[in-house]
Amino acid sequence: MLRVLMLFAAIAMPLGTRAADAPGGITILEGEALIYRGAGRVRAAEGLALAPGDIVETAASTFMQLELADRSVAQLGPATRAFLMASSERSLYVLQGWAKVRLPTAEGKAVPLAVRTPLAELQSAPCTVVLHVLPAALTLFVEGGPVRVAERGAGAAPAPQSLSEGVLYQRKPGARGETVSAATSGLLQDMPRPFRDSLPLRAERWRDQAVAAKAAPDFGYADVEPWLKAEPALRRPLVQRWKAKAREPAFRAALVSNLAAHPEWDPILFPEKYLPKHASAPAGPRRADPGGSP
């Protein structure tokens, strides 16, 4: 594991790199945060380039600003979990916590950022929104719009909803979203203070600097449990990424006891169940010939 983390530390790249595998990076960090990358994790730092598949988790009093290759800006507040999905599109999945996302007008061949949560997806268009994602609810404030929201999961509205600037929207599982009064929601009062300010863009500062990733302590099942129990599209890629963890006794025991929540781990935990079965049973002992021949 240490060798894997040292490899990540050795392949730092400047934040301004425009390679396909460099979606952007961290330009402001106040507090502590971790990046789950491959089979390990590293410590977040200003100027650290991000990679597709990175999972970002902030501490209880942290603020972080990400500037992405398409000029999108994502600010993450305290106790936030977000996933830079590795796919043909640029996608930021916010599993829980606070996020403020600014989506710019698309330029050239840049792939616009898609923003998803367990209960809704923002259809890419120039806008600025504040999201508060809880295990059983979503609150969204349209700071600059309009924005189109496609609901996800059971009870979702059949067609995307268009929300104008200044609208506050809420949704709970099994129900359709609705607009509510900003005064009664508490979102504007509770949101992280840096979200209230227009912070400068700082990607240029790190354009020619390569910030090396510093290894963080290894993680256990409880650290990644919310991801292991997330929706299937998130869980499945993590099986191959973290399958080596199944050899750790404590991690394996937790996987087995929670297998109903992530059944895709069954072939990793019990590979013998998936071995090819013979077409017919093996032949038994040969019976003696009644005529006495061998």
N, C-alpha and C positions, 0 to 999 in steps of 0.2 A: 504493500500500500504506500509506504514512504517513497519508493522509487517512482510510483505513478504520480504522486504529488510533486516530487522534484522535477519530473518531466514537464508538468504544467508550468512550474515556475520558470523553466528554461525557455519557454516559447512565447515570452511576452512580445507584444507588438505595439507600435504606436497607436494611440486612440484614433488618429486621423486616417489610418489605413482604410482603404475602400475595397478591400478584398471581399469576396462573396461570403466568407466565413467570419467577417468582423462586423456585426450589426450595429456597433456603437460602443459606448462605454460609460463609466461613472465619472461625472464631472464635478459633483458636489457631494460630500459625505460629512454629516455631523452625527457622530455616534458610531456604533459598531454594527456590522452586517457581515453575513457569510454568503459565499457563492458555492452552491453545490455543482461541481463540474466533473463529469465522468463518474468514476467510482469513489471520489473523495470530495473534499471541500477546501476552499481557500478563503482567506480573509479579504473582504472588500477594501478597496483603497481608491482615493481620487486618482484619476488617470488610468485606471485598470480597464483594458479592453474586454468586452464581453464576447461570448461565443454562442452560437445557436445551441440550444439545449440547456443553457445556464439557468439554474434556479436561484433566485435572489431572496434572502430572508433578512429582514431588519430587526434590530433589537427593540425593546420596549420604549426607548426614547430617541429613536434614530430618524433622521431625515436624509434622503438620498435623491439625487437628480441623475437621470439617465438621458443622454443625448444619443439618438439613434441615427443610422445612416440615411434615412429618408427625411431627416430634420424633425422627426417627431421627438417630443420631450415627454418623459414620464417621471413624475416625482412620486416617491414612495414615502409614506409616513411610518409611524411606529408599528411594530408587530405585524408586518406585512409580508406575505408570501406571494411571489410572482415568478412566472415561468416564461422564458424566452423560447418559444416553441421552435424546434428544429424541423422545418418543413419547407415546401416550395413557396410559402408565403411568410411574410414577417408577421408574427403574432405574439402578443403579450397577454398571457393568461393570469389574471389576478384571482388567486384562490381565497384570500382573506386580507383584511386590513384596509389601508387608505392609499388611494392613488389619484393623482391629478395628471391628466393626459392631454397634451396639445397635439392635434393632428393637423399638419400643414397641407397646403395645396400640393398635389403630386407634381414632381418635376421629372421630365424625361422618361427614362425607363425604370425609375425607382419604384419598388413595390410598396404600396402604402401599408402602413401598420394596421393590423386587425387587433381589436381589443375585446377580450372575452372574459366573462366571469361565469360561475355556475348557473346564474339565472338570466343572463342577457349577453348580447353581443352588439358592439357598436359598429355600424356599417361605415367603412372608411369614407370620410368627408372632412373638410376643414372644420374643426371645432375645438373647444376646450371644455373638458368635463371633470368634475370631482366625483370620485366613486368611494363609497364606504361599503365594503363587502363583509358581511357577517355569515356565520354558518347557515342561518335560516332566513336571511334577508339581504336585499340590495337597496341602497339609496344612491341616487345619482342626481347631481346638480349640473345643469347646463350653463356654464359660465359664458361661453361663446358658442353660438350655434347658427343654424339649427343642427340637430343631430338625429339620425334615424337609429332606433333601438329595436333589434329583433330579440324577442324573448325566447328562452331556451327551457327545455324540460317540461314536465307535466303541468297542464293548465295554461300553457303559453298562448298568447294571442296568435291567431293564424297569420297575421301580416305585420310587418314592421310598423312601429309607431314613430311619428315625426314629433320631436320635442323642440320647441322654440327656445331662444335664449331667455334665461331667467327662470325656467321651469325646473321644479324639483319633482323627481319621480321615485316611487318606491315599489318594490315587489317582494312577495313572500312565496315560498314553494307551494305549488298546487293552486295558485291564484294568479290572475293577470295583474300586471302593474297598473298603478294609478298615480296621477299627479296629486300632490299634497301641498299644504301651506308650508312655506319655508319657516315660518314662525313657530309652528308646532312640531316640526321634525327634529329640531336640535342639531341638524347636520352642520349648518353654517357656524354655530357656536362651538361645536366640538371638533371641527376639522383642524388639522395641524396648522400652527401659526404660519410656517413658511408658505403654505398654500395661498395665503392672503396677499402675498407680495409677487411682483413681477421680477423674478430672479434672472440674472444675466446668463447668457449662453457661454460656455467655457471650453467647448471642444477644441477650439483653436489653440488654447494654452497647452494642450496635451498632444497636439498633432505630431510633433517630432520627438516625443518622449516615449520610451518603452518602459512601462511600469510592470515589474515582475510580480506575479502572484505569489503570496506567501502562504505556506501550508497552514491549515487550521487542524485542530484535533479531529480524529476520526469520529464518525457519527453512529448512533444506535437507532434501533427501530423507532423509539418514541420521537426522535428528532424529525423523522420523515413520515411518520404515521399519517398525517393529513394528506400527503401526496399519494401514499400507498392505498388510501381509501377514497381517493377522488374519483371522478368519472372515468369510465374505461379508456377513453381516448388519451387521458393523461397517464393512467396507470400502466398501460401496456408497454410503452417505450422504456419504462423504468425497470422492467423485469431483466432485460439484457444488460442494462447499465449497472444494476446493483446485484446481479445474480451471485457474484462472488461473496456477497454478504451472507448468503444462505449457508455458508460453511462456518460461520461464527455461531457458536452454540446459543447464545442469548438471542441473537437476531433470528436465527432459525426457529427457536421455540416460539417467539412472538409471531412470526409468519404463520406457523402451524396453528396456533391458537386463534388467529384472526383470519384464517383461510377463507371463510365465507365472505369476507369483505373484499378479498382480492384473489379469486379463484385462479387467475392466470399464473399464479406461482406454483400451482399443483405439479406441473411437469418438472419444475426445477427441484422441488422438495421431494417428490416421489417419482423419479424417472422410471423405476421398474414397472410402474403401472402402465407405461406407454411403450413398452417394448413390443415388437411385432409378435403376434400370436401365430403358432403353427396351424396350417390348414387342417391337419388331422392329427390324432393322437399317435404317439410312437407305437410301433408294432410290439406285441407281447412276445413271450417266449414261444419258440416253435414247438408244436406238439409232435410227439413220436409217431412215426408211420406205423399203422396197424400191421403191415406186412413185414415189419422188422427191418426195413431199409433205413439207413441213417438219415 
